[in-house]
Amino acid sequence: MSDVSWSDAEKEIAQTAFEKAYGREIAVLIQEVRAQATSLSELEDLWRLHDFLSTRRHDVDGKYDYRYSMLVFVFSRLVKEGWLNLDELAGLEESKLAKIAALTRM
C-alpha cells in the first residue's frame, strides 16, 4: 500500500474525512470524560479517570495516522468503528474505496 498515489482532490477528500472522524471521536471522548469527572468522589476515581485517559490517548494517537501509505487502513478502521461513513470518502479512486470497503468486512 505504500506505493499508492493520491491526487490533490483525493488528498482534500481524505483530509476532510480524517478531520471529521477525529472530531467526532474526540467530541464523544470529551463527553465521556465530563461524565466521569462529575462523579469523582474518591482518589481511586481520579486514578481510574487517569488510566482511562492514558488508554484512550494511546488508542487515538495510534489510530489517527495521516501517512498516505496508511490511510486506506485508517479509513477502514474508522468506518468499521463508526466514526466515518463510506459515503464521506466519495471521490476517492474506486480501487481505494473497494480496498477500504473490503477491509471493513474483515
N, C-alpha and C positions, 0 to 999 in steps of 0.2 A: 504494500500500500504506500510505501514511501516515495514511489515514483509517480504517484497520481498528481496531475497538474490541476490547478484551479484557475479559472478565468477570473477576470476582475469582477464580473457580475456575480459569479459564484462566491467569490470572497465576500462580497457585500451581503449576499443572502445568508451565508454561513455566519458572519459576524452578528447580523441581526438575530438570527435564530439562537445562537450561542448566548447572547446577552439576554434574550427573553427567558430562556430556560434558567440561566443563572439567577436572574431577578426573581423568578417565580420560586425557585428553591430557597433563596435567601429570605424572601418575604415569609415563607412558611417557617423557616428556622427561627426568625425573629419572633414570630407569634408563639412558637413553642417555648422559646427562652423566656419571653414575658410571662407566659402562663406558669412556668416553673419558678420564676423569680418571685412571683406574688405569693407562692406557697412556701417560701423559705421560712423555717421556724427553728431549725437546729443547725449546728455546724455541719453535721453529716449531710444535710440537704444542700448546703453550699458546695461541699466536695463532690456530691453527686452531679450537681449542675456543672461544675468544673470538668468532671470526667466526660459528661455528655458533650460539652463544647469542644473539648480536645478531640474526641472521637469524630464529631461532625466536621471539625476543621480539617482533619486528616482526610476524611472522605471527600469533602468538597474540593480541597486543594488537589487531590489526586484525580478527581473526576473531570474537572474543567481544564483540560489540556488543549490549548488552541494551536498546537502544531498541525499544519495541514496534513502531515503524514498520519495523524491520529484522529482527525475529525470524523471520518466515517465511523470509527469505533465509538467515539464520544457521542455522536449523534444517535447511534443505535442504542446506546445505554440510556440516554436521556429520553428517547421515545419509549423504550421499554419501561422506564421508571415513571413515565407520565409527565415529565417536565417539559416535553416538547411533543408536537404532533407532526406526523409526516407531511401534512399539508403545509406546514410552515417552512418546509425545505423545498417547496415547489420552485423550479427554476434551476435546480442543480442538474447536472448531467444525468441522464437516465441510468447509466451504469452505476453511478454513485448512489442514487435513490434505491436501485434494486439491491445493492450490497447492504445498505442501511436497513431496508425492509427485511432482508433475509436474516441479518444478524439479530434483529429484534425478536425473531421467532425461535432463536436458539436458547 
